[in-house]
Amino acid sequence: MRVIAGVHRGRRLLGPRGQAIRPTSDRVKEALFSILGERTTGARVLDLYAGTGSIGIEALSRGAAHVTFVEADREALRLVYSNLQECGLQPSANICACQVSQFFRRGTHWSGPYDIVFCDPPYQLTPELIALAKEWDRRWLADDAVVILEHGRKAEIPPTMGPLSQVKRYDYGDTALTRFQVTLKEAQPL
């Protein structure tokens, strides 16, 4: 695994041992940041199910202002800490060592609202994340926030998730990325 672009381009990142953690492939990572384009610069990013931290670190390398990493697995947390330290990016990051459901129950004190949210749950937990997203507080998201869900190509993804509407789906072999944005009615002030 490596950082693809930005100030840390080419830097190698520590990867997982075994099959417990499934890092996003370089091909899908490149596609993700192509979808996001210049939106990454200056963004506040939320990396759910952060794994090794490679997506959040890529965002920081490409100019994101801050990344909050949410991860519960101890081995993955060790990798996130080590990779951030290796790149000298700790000042631009928060790490929340908890389940994603616990993170959202804690409220908005984790550096939101977020401009970009990347969700890469273990594929078998995708339905759980979809159910959880229905309860997301709109205040966690910036008005023009983009949420990207990485999932298995065969997964059924609903057209809406809480305050989000599906914009487009991108397939890459057995992996897919589905892009959501804040639902238009949710963006209107009350």
C-alpha positions in Angstrom: 0.0 0.0 0.0 1.1 3.5 -0.8 0.0 7.1 -0.9 -0.9 7.8 -4.6 -0.7 11.6 -4.9 -0.1 14.8 -3.0 2.7 15.8 -0.7 3.3 12.2 0.6 3.1 10.6 -2.9 4.9 7.3 -3.1 5.1 6.9 0.7 4.6 3.3 1.7 2.0 2.5 4.4 1.9 -0.4 6.8 -0.7 -3.0 5.7 -2.6 -5.7 7.6 -1.5 -9.2 8.3 -4.0 -11.8 7.4 -7.6 -11.3 6.1 -9.3 -9.4 9.0 -8.7 -6.0 7.3 -9.5 -5.4 3.6 -7.7 -2.3 2.4 -9.1 -0.3 -0.5 -7.2 -1.2 -3.6 -5.0 1.5 -5.3 -7.3 1.3 -8.4 -10.4 2.0 -6.3 -8.6 4.7 -4.3 -7.5 6.5 -7.5 -11.1 6.3 -8.7 -12.4 7.7 -5.4 -10.2 10.7 -5.5 -11.0 11.2 -9.2 -14.7 11.4 -8.2 -13.9 13.9 -5.4 -11.6 16.0 -7.6 -10.6 19.4 -6.0 -13.3 18.9 -3.3 -10.6 17.3 -1.1 -8.5 20.5 -0.7 -9.3 22.1 2.6 -12.0 19.5 3.4 -13.0 18.1 6.8 -13.1 14.3 6.2 -14.7 11.5 8.2 -13.2 8.1 7.5 -15.6 5.4 8.8 -14.3 1.9 9.3 -10.8 3.4 8.7 -8.9 0.1 8.5 -5.2 1.1 7.9 -6.1 4.8 7.5 -5.0 4.8 3.9 -8.0 6.7 2.6 -7.8 9.5 5.2 -4.0 9.7 4.8 -4.5 10.0 1.0 -7.0 12.8 1.7 -4.5 14.6 3.9 -1.8 14.2 1.4 -4.0 15.8 -1.2 -4.8 18.8 1.0 -7.6 17.9 3.3 -7.6 20.2 6.4 -8.5 17.4 8.9 -9.5 13.8 9.0 -11.4 11.9 11.8 -10.7 8.2 11.7 -13.3 5.8 13.2 -12.2 2.3 13.8 -12.8 -0.4 16.4 -10.4 -3.2 15.5 -7.2 -3.0 17.6 -4.8 -4.2 14.8 -6.3 -1.6 12.5 -6.0 1.1 15.1 -2.3 0.3 15.5 -1.9 0.6 11.7 -3.7 4.0 11.6 -1.6 5.4 14.5 1.7 4.1 12.9 0.8 5.3 9.4 -0.1 8.8 10.6 3.1 8.9 12.7 5.2 7.8 9.7 3.8 10.6 7.6 3.9 13.2 10.3 0.1 13.8 10.0 -1.0 13.4 13.6 -1.8 17.1 14.1 -4.4 17.0 11.3 -6.2 13.9 12.6 -8.4 12.6 15.3 -8.8 8.9 15.9 -12.0 7.6 17.5 -11.4 4.0 18.8 -15.0 2.8 18.8 -17.7 1.2 16.7 -19.3 3.4 14.1 -22.6 3.2 15.9 -21.0 4.5 19.2 -19.3 7.3 17.3 -22.7 8.6 16.1 -24.2 8.3 19.5 -21.5 10.6 20.9 -22.8 13.6 18.9 -20.9 16.2 16.8 -17.9 16.9 19.0 -15.5 15.0 16.6 -14.5 17.9 14.3 -17.6 18.0 12.1 -19.4 19.1 10.2 -17.8 17.0 7.5 -17.4 17.9 3.8 -16.5 14.3 2.8 -17.5 11.1 4.5 -16.0 7.8 3.3 -17.6 4.6 4.5 -15.8 1.3 3.9 -17.5 -1.2 6.2 -16.7 -4.9 6.1 -19.0 -5.9 3.2 -21.2 -8.0 5.5 -21.9 -4.9 7.7 -23.1 -2.8 4.7 -26.8 -3.3 5.7 -26.0 -2.3 9.3 -24.4 0.9 8.1 -27.4 1.7 5.8 -29.7 1.2 8.7 -27.5 3.4 10.9 -27.3 6.2 8.3 -31.1 6.7 8.5 -30.5 8.1 12.0 -27.6 10.4 11.0 -28.0 14.0 12.3 -28.0 16.4 9.3 -25.7 18.7 11.4 -22.8 16.3 11.0 -22.7 17.1 7.3 -21.7 20.3 5.5 -24.4 21.7 3.2 -22.6 20.3 0.1 -21.2 17.2 1.7 -20.4 14.1 -0.3 -20.7 10.6 1.2 -19.0 7.7 -0.6 -19.9 4.2 0.3 -17.6 1.4 -0.7 -19.4 -2.0 -1.0 -19.5 -5.3 -2.8 -20.8 -4.9 -6.4 -23.8 -7.2 -5.7 -25.0 -5.2 -2.7 -28.4 -3.6 -2.8 -27.9 0.1 -2.0 -31.1 2.2 -1.4 -31.7 5.5 -3.3 -31.7 7.4 0.0 -30.0 6.9 3.4 -31.3 9.3 6.1 -30.5 12.9 4.9 -28.7 11.6 1.8 -29.7 10.8 -1.8 -27.8 8.6 -4.2 -26.1 10.4 -7.0 -24.2 7.8 -8.9 -22.7 4.3 -8.6 -19.3 3.3 -10.0 -18.3 -0.4 -10.4 -14.7 -1.6 -10.3 -14.6 -5.4 -10.6 -16.1 -6.9 -7.4 -16.1 -3.5 -5.7 -18.4 -0.5 -6.1 -18.5 3.0 -4.9 -21.8 4.8 -4.5 -21.9 8.5 -4.1 -24.5 10.3 -2.0 -25.2 14.0 -1.4 -27.3 15.8 1.1 -31.0 15.5 0.0 -32.1 18.8 -1.5 -35.0 19.2 0.9 -32.5 18.6 3.8 -30.3 21.4 2.5 -33.1 24.0 2.7 -33.3 26.0 5.9 -36.4 25.5 7.9 
